[in-house]
Amino acid sequence: MTTRASQPRTDPPPLLAAIACLAAAIWSLTGSTDIGIWAFEVLPLGLGILLVAAFRHRLSLTRLTYSMLAVGFIMQCIGGRYTFSAVPLPDGFVEGLGLTRNPIDRVGHVLQGFISAVFLREVVLRRTPLRPGWWLTALITGTCLGFSAFYELTEAWMVIAFYPDAGPEWLGTQGDPWDAQWDMTMALLGAVAAQLMLGTVQDRALHSRS
């Protein structure tokens, strides 16, 4: 028989992170120039975070993962307000770095892979028999890459359905014919980086709560 004392301790979602997410959502919505873009960028992750919060006792996530989800949501709010290709940057910033396009979109996809990896890794370690190692790394990396590919496909479907005459502008390709492939590459790198940088930290956090 399992006792209450043997159950993993559940961390509440960080209050500051929750407040920051709410403020970011309001700021993003009130300044958005296209409600369709805002909804596509902000609502999926926002609804996902609400579900995570609602089932927090089952998922039993750490503050690390809650914080990463908040960072990802705030980034999506920025994209929802401006679109990622039009996020305002300091004058000369892009040229100063030797870039030919706004880099925020690429940063967003790195975070997409990074944060997805942190979240999925914790859920898998909590809910399956898998332990840290190559199989776990391969599963998380492949899943994050698959999610990124699905996101790119969903963007294409949205354009075909609602913006057939404004594909390049809506997708934010900024003239790059390989934009989708680069986006997936950035997500892949983010997923690998997350596991290399935070895997041990996450393992310690999970172990301390078991």
C-alpha positions, 0 to 999 in steps of 0.5 A: 500500500502506498502512503502519502509520505512516499508520494513525490512532493509537488512544487506549486507553479512559481507565483512570479512566473505566473504573474509575468505570463499573465502580464505578457499575455495582456501586453501582447494581445493589446498591442497585436496588429493581427489577432490571427497571428496572435492566437496562433503564436500565443494560445497553444502554449498558453492553453498547454500551460493551463493544463499543466497547472491544472494537473500539477499534482499528477505531473509533479513538475519542478520549478525548473520546468515551470520557469522554462515554460514561462520563458517560452510563453513570454517569448511567444507573447513577443512573437504574437505582438510583433510577429517574430520577423518584425520584433524591434531591435536596437538600430544597427543591431542586425548589421552590427552582428553581420546578419541579413535578417532579424534573428529573433525567429531563430532564437525562438526556435532554439527556445522551442527545442530547449524548453520542450526538451526540459519539459518532456524529459521531466515527464518521461522520467516521472511517468515511464521506466526510462532512466537518464542515458542514451535511450532517453536522450534519443527519445527526447531529441527525436520528439522535439524535432518531430514537434518542430516539424509539426509546428512548421506544417501547422504554419503552412496549413494556417497560411493555406487556409487563411492567408493564401496571398501572404504566405512569405510575410505571414510565415516570416521567412524574410526571403530565406527559402530554407527558413523552415529547415533552419527553424527545425535545425535550431529546435534540434540544437536547442533540444540537445543543448538543454539536455547537455546543460540542464540534464544533471540539474534536472536529475538532482531536482527530481532526486531531491523530491522523490 
